């Protein structure tokens, strides 16, 4: 089970990094796009936190 959790953590970490790279490399994002990316990051961080708690249990 830990292997699946580690894979999921790696996946969501990569997705989060992809979003950060996109936001940091763009100088012409609209407010709506920034909000959208922020919402996606919040969901990813929530999932990562839950996965890390599950891994510790």
Secondary structure, 3 states (H helix, E strand, C coil): CHHHHHHHHHHHHHHHHHHHHHHHHCCCCCHHHHHHHHHHHHHHHHHHHHHHHHHHC
